[in-house]
Amino acid sequence: MIGQLALRNITYRPWRSVLLFFGFGVGVAVMIVLLSIGEAMLSQARNEKLVGGGSITVLPEGLDVEVMKTGGIGGLFLSIDHASFLYRQLFASPRFAQEIAAVAPQIEGRLLYVHAPDGEEYPVHASGEIPSATRAVGAAPEIIDGKWENDDGDRRWVAPTMAELRHEIDHFHVPSDSVAHRETWAEWHYFNVLSEGGKQWAFISFIVGGDVTSTKWGGQLGITLREQGGATRRFGTTLDRSRVRFSTTDANLVFGDSRVTVLPDGDYEVVASAREESGAGSSGAGGIRINLRVHPAPYAYFPGVSMGSDGFVSGYTVPGLRASASGTLCIDGSCEQLTDAQSYHDHNWGVWRGVSWDWGASRAGQYTFLYGRVYPPDSTASVPPVLVYLIDSLGFRAVFRPKLISYEDGRTVQSGTTILRVPSRATFSDTRGEDTLRVDISIEDAIATDTHQERAHPYFIQMKGTARISGRLDGTTLAGTGTGFFETYR
């Protein structure tokens, strides 16, 4: 009966029947194709060999994985900033040695343009890998002829020596043509060292200032010596550019008879001498002479960041976030011997017309933290968030982004004839998921310097104090107390 009805329907409305058969066939075909594609994608997702070996592929947050697999336009501009830092301090660090057996950084199908000798430009797709790392995750290609081994560049990327690491992150820079007000360009090595009694400290700055792309630049060595609650003495000397040597490929710096040198083991040799700014005395009497060996703790560094827009550039790196210093500090011919004294080293560069900042670095028990934010020129519309960078003995631990620093101006200092109210306490906190951090700083001493700039906050405030951290990180209690140095403007 059903067959007879179907036959009569076809003979009664043949064109309608053909259309229905065609539509049904197309629908079935589309479904078969979709199921095939789904099965292939599922197989691809399960097969780590198709995504470069290993068992887990790590990509930047927010990246469309399917775009990466298909080579869509969204994958053309992919980059991971500070990839070597992430490799060394996270994936291949001792902290995760029990969880991560091997890590392989890889670039697949990156669009590049090759300029030929005849002037033609050709688009190419390039890939990049570290041979030993790729081999370790089981993704090494079959080598038919020749060798596929790490070269010296691969070795430096994966495991540089301590000296190579210092030169990599601590070298000097030259402003590009797009940077405005290059006459205000300045770049410097900064060190601080705290005496073993904790009641005297020195700030040491080797500053290259001016437009280094022209002949209008030079060097300035500045040393501030402070006794807690007592006198501040400032020493300095200015050098013609002919007596200054800096490099964009290494961290070594020569200032006449003073210098900063990276030693083969990665320590810094800091040699400096200057007269007191009052003009009294010389480097032998009424002057200061410093000869220190600064030893950064392993893994205790911040790789650096450079911010820029509309011709404004501000760069910052910390090769010695937690360091110790040994050597001599001689004042007016009387020398103090330092042994493993608390120390710190950072490096700044950029244009500084109208720029101000909040900054601090402190030990806190087994932890060390760094915080800071930069106010570009004429930045009155908004307050930038604070970056807090936390490390322990195995290196990077966490990043937090508090919105505000709450200051309590309960101290007074004098700068010239001006009496200023400056912080006695500072507090900031942040929550990121289940992780929390609170920092409480008690200021023990402060000095003010008039920057001689016409702006709302012309006084530069340098402080020494005690920092206490509290909170929770990865489900465990976060706590520690230690001594640090802090800066702001009033």
N, C-alpha and C positions, 0 to 999 in steps of 0.2 A: 504494500500500500504506500509506504513512504517513498520508495523508488519511483512509483508511478506518479505521485504528486510532484516530486522533484523534476521528473522528465516533462510533465505537462507545464510546469512553471517556466522551465527553460524555453520550451517551444512557444509559450504564450508571450513572454517578455525576454527575448534572447539578449538584447543589448544591456538591459538592466542586470541580467545574470552574469554577463561577461564583466561588467564593471565591478560587481560584488566579488567575483572570483579574483580579479586583478588586485583590488584593495586588500582582500584577505592575504593574498600572496605577498604583497609588499610589506604588510604588517608582520607576517611571520619572518620574512627576510631581515627586516630591521631588528627584530628581537634576537635573531640568531647572531647578527653582527655585534649587538650590544653585549650579549652574553659572552661572546668570544673576547671582546675587548676587556670586559670586566675580569675574565679569567686570566688574561695575559697580564693585566695590571696587578692582580693579586699575586700571581707568580713572581712578577718583578719585585713587588714589595717584600716578598718572603725571601728572595734570593739576594743575599748581600753582595754576591759577586758582581751584580749588575750596577751597584752603586759604589764600587771602589773597594770592596773587601771589608773585613771586620764584621761585627754584629750590630753596630749602632752607627748611624750617620748623624753628625751634629751640624746644624745649619743655623744661620741667624734667625732670631725670633721674628715672626711675621712673614717669612719667606714662603711662597707657594711652592710646595714640594713638586706638584705636577708640572709647574712651569720649569723647574730645574730639570726634571726628567725629559721633558719634550724640547728643551732649548728655546723656550719662548722669549719674547723680547724683554720680559721682566728679569731674566737671568743674565742679560748682557752687562749690567752694571753692578753685579754683585761683588762686594769686597768685604773682608773681615778686618777691621782695624786692629792693629797690634796682635796679629795672628801668632807671631812667634812668642809673645808674652803669654797668651792664652795657652799655647802648647807647653811652655816651660813651667808656668806657675799653676796650671790646672790639670790638664789631661795627662801630662807626663811627669807630674810632680810626685815627690815621695808621699804626699798626703793621700793619694789615691792608688798607691802601688799595689794594694791588695785587691782593688776593684777593677783596675784597668791594666790589662796585660800589655797592650801595644796601641799606639796612636799614629795615624798617618795623615798629615795635611795634604790635601789634593786640590788642584784646580782643573776642572774639566771643560773643554770647549770654550775657552775665553776668547772673545772677539778682539783681535789686534789688527793693526795696520802696519804693513812693512813698506818702507820707502826704498825703492830700488835705485841703483846707481844712475839709471837713465831718467830718474825723476818721477817715474810712475809709482802709484800707491796701490798696494794690493791688500784686500782683506783676507785674514787667515784666522783659523781657529787653533788655539794653542792650549796645551795642558802642561801642568807643572806638578812634580812629585819629588819627595825625598826617597831615593831608591831603597835605603835600608829600612825606612819606616813603612813604605808600601810593601816590602817583602815581609815585614813582621806581621802585618795584618792579613797576609795570604792573598795579596792582589798583584803580585809581581808579574809582569808580562813574560812570555817565553822568549828568551834571548837566542836568536838564531846565529848571530855572529857578533863579535866584539864584547865589550863589557858594559855593564850598567851599574855603576857604583857611585857613592857619594863623592862630590868634589869638595873643595875647601869652603865654598859658599854654602853648601848643604850642611857641612859640619858647624859653621858659625851660626846658622839659623837654628839648628837643633840644640847644640851644646857649645856655645862660645866659651872661651876662657874668661875668667873674671876681668882681665884687662880688656879683652875684646868687647865685653858687655858694657864696660864703662865708656869706651870710645863710641860705641853704637848709640847710646842714649845721651851722652854728656858732651858731644861735640858742639862747636859754635855754628852760627847761621849767618846768612846774608839776606837782607830784605829784598823781596822781589820788586819789580818796577811798579806793581799795583799798590804798594804800601805808601800811604800818605804820611806826611810829616816825618820823613826819614831822618831829619836832623835830630829828632827826639828818640831815635833808636838807641836802645841800651841792652846789653847782655852781660850776665855776670855769673861767676862762681861764688856761692855763698857757703860759708861754714860757720857753725857755732860750736863752742866747747865750754863745758861747765867744769869748774874746778872740783877737786875731790871732796872738798868741804861743802860744796853746793852754794857758797856765798859770793862767789865771783865768777864771772863768765865773760867771754869775748865773742863779738860778732865780727866776722872777717869777710870782706867783699872785694873781689877782683872785678872791676867794672870796665867793660869796653863800651864807650859812648860816642854817639854821633853817627853820621851817615858813612858807614864803612865801605860803601860803593864809591865814595869820593875820597878826597884828601882831608876832609874836615872831620876828623875823629881822633880819639886818643884813649888813654887808659887812666883809671883812677883807682888807687888802692885805699880802702877805708877800713879802719879797725876801731870798734867801740869796745871799751873795757868798762865793766860795771861792777861795783860792789853793792850787794843787796842793801837797800836803805841808805846807801852812802853816795860816794862821788861817782860821776861819770866822766871818763876821759876819752877823748876822740883823737885818733891818730890818722894821718893820711898823707898821700903824695900823689901828684899828677904827673903823667908821663906822656911825652910826645909819641905819636904813632910809630916812629922809627925804633922805639924801644919796646914795642909790644909785638908779640907773636901769638896769633890764635889760628885755629884750623877748623875747617868744616868737615874734616874726616877723623879728627882725634880730639880728646879732651884736654890735652896739654896746653898750658898757657904760660907765657913768659912776660913778666912786667919788670924789665930792667934786671935788678938783682933779686927780685922776688919771683915766685913761680908756683904753679900747681902742676904736678907731674903724676901721671898714673904709672905705678910700679908694675912689674911683670905679674905679681900675684893679685893685682886689682886694688891694692891699697893706694891711697893718695898721699903724696909727699907735699906738704904745704910749708913753704918758706916765705916769710914776709917780714919786712922791716919798714918803719915809717916814723916820722917825727910827730910830736904832738901838734895839733892844729893851732894852738896858741902861738906857735912859732918858737917856743922855748926849747932849747936842747937839741939833740940830734938822736940818731939811732942808738948811740951809746949812752947818752944821758938825756933825760927828758924825752926818751923815745921808747919804742917797743920793737922787740925782735921775737919772732915766732918760728919754731922749727918743729913741726908735728907730722906724725904718721897717722892718718885717719883710716880706720879699718871698718868698712861697712859690713854689717852682719849678712850672712848668706840669705838670699831670697828677699831681703828687706829693701826693696826699691819700688818706686812708682815709675812706670815706663814713659810717662810724659803725655802731654796734650798741647795742641796749638789751636787757639781759637782765632777766628778772623772774619771780618765782614766790613765792607765799605772802606777798605784800606787800613782797618785796625787789626793788629796782630798782637796776641799775647800768648807766649809759650812757657811751659813749665815742666820740669822733670826732677825727680828726686833719686839720685843714685845711692844716697846713704841715708835712708829714713831712720834706721837704727844703727848707730855707729859708735865706735870708741876711738879715743885719741891718746897717743903717747908721745912724749917729747918734752920740749922746754918752752916756757913762756917767760920772756925776760922784759922787765919794766925798769927803766932808769938804771940798768946795769945789774939789777937783782933778779935772779932766775928762780922760777918754780918748776919743779919736775912733775910732769903729769904721767900717770900710768893708767891706761884703760878708763880715761875720763869720758863721761857721757858726751856724745858729739852728734852732729847732723850735717848733711850736705845736700844742697839743691842747686838748681841752675834755671835761670830765667832769661827770657828774651822777648823783645817786642818794642812797640812804640808806647811811650809812657806819658804823653801829654794829657793831663787831666784824669789819669787812671788811678783808682784806689782799690783796696781789697780788704777782706777779712781772711786771716790765715792763722793756722796753728799746727804744731806737731808735738806730740808728747808720748812718752812711754806710759803704760798702764798695766803694771804687772807683766804677765807673759805677752801682752799685746802692745802694739804701737799703732797709733792712728795719726792720720793727716786730715786736715779739713781746710777748705778754702772756697772763695768765690771772688770773682773779679768784676768790678764796676767799670765798664767802658766809659770813655769821655761822654759827658752830657747825658748819662743814663739816669734820668729822673723819673721815667715813666713806670718802671717796674724794678723789683728787687730780684736778682737771680737767685736760684736755689743754691744751697750749700752742698758741696761734694765731700763726703766723709769716706776715707779709704782706710780699711782696717787690715792689719797683718798680724801674724804670730811667727813662731820660729820656723814654720814651713812656708812662709810667704803669704800671698794674697788670701784673705779670709772673707771679706764682704765689702760691699759698697752701699752706703745709705745716702739719702738726699733730703735732709731736713729743709723746710721752707724758711725758717727763721732762726736767728741767733738772738737770744734774750740777754741783753747786757744790764747789769746793775752798776751804775756809775757811783760807787761809794768811796772812791779814792780821789785825791787831788795831787797834781804834779805841777811843776813850774817850768815854763819854756820862755827864757828871756825874762820879760816882766809880766808875762801872762800866766795866770793861774787857771788850770784846766781840770775839769772833772773827768775822770777816766774810770774804766771798769774795775770793780772789785770782785765781780763774779760774772760768769757767762754760762749759759745753759742752752742746749739744743737737743732735739730728739727726733726719731723717725721710726715708722713701722712699715715693714715691707713683707706682706704676707704674714707668716707666723713669727718672723724675726723682728726683734725690737732693739733699739739702741738709745741710751740716754747718756749724755756727757755733761758733767758738772765741773767747772773750772773755778778754782779759787786763786785770785791774783795776789802774789806776794810782793811784787815790785813792778814799777813801770817807769818809763822815761818817754818824753815827748820831744819831737823834732819838728820845727817849723819848716814846711816844704816851700814856703814863699810863693804859693800859688793862690790865685784869686778864685776860691771855690768855697762851697758850704763847709767842708771839713778839711782845713789846710794842715792840721797837725797829725803827724805820723806817730802812732803810739806803739812802742815795743814793750812787751810784758813777759814776766817769768812767773810761773805758778805751778800749782798742783792740779792734775786732772784725774777725775774718777769716772769710770765707765760702768754702766749696768745695763741689764737687759737679758735677752735670750737669743741664741743663735743655733740653728739646727737642733732645737729641742734641749739644749744645755744652757746652763746659767753663764752669763757673760759678766765678768767683774774684773777690776784691776785699778790700781792707783799708781801714779808716777809723776815725774817732773817734766815740764815742757815749756816751750816758748810760743808766744802768741802775738798777733799784730792786728791793728785796726786803725781807723782814722777818727779824729774828733775836730 
